[in-house]
Amino acid sequence: MRFRAKFGLLGCCYLAMPLILLILLLSRGHHATMFGPWFVAIWTAIALLRMLSHIRVYWEIVPEGLHERRFWTERTIPWNEIHSAGPWPDGKPMHGNLAIDFVRPAPLSSQGRVIASPDRLDDFLQELRRHAPQAHFAMRRSGSVTA
């Protein structure tokens, strides 16, 4: 099961900004300035980057573990290495960002963190609970933080 990065209201704002600037630029009234084309170009690049992050960032539930893809990098965290999951940033109320901590055993022991903001958070948490029952979850079933 694949979970894409959430787009949300912020993503819509990123897309609306170059369109608003383009309308102002084409109005040829007192809104048009010599910096107008630069603003449109910069905000269009930012909007395209935001769209790419929505398309090229996802988390996938596979039999081997949690598979993460961020643009051109990929990694898979085996289910038995997932140690905990909780809101991100730490200690803050849950706003759709999830920190998944993992610990790799010896001889190549290491620890790391996956920061996920999936579009369907409740389904994502349900799948994590099902595949990694040993992990400690710092939130209730609905995604809200436990005390």
Buried (B, 14 or more C-beta within 10 A) or exposed (E): EEBBBBBEEEBEEBBEBBEEBBEBBEEEEEEEEEEBEEBBEBBBEBBEEBBEBBEEBBBBBEEEBBBBBBEEEEEBBEBBBBBBBBBBEEEEEBEBBBBBBBEEEEEEEEEEEBEBBBBEBEEBBEBBEEBBEEBEBBBEEEBEEEE
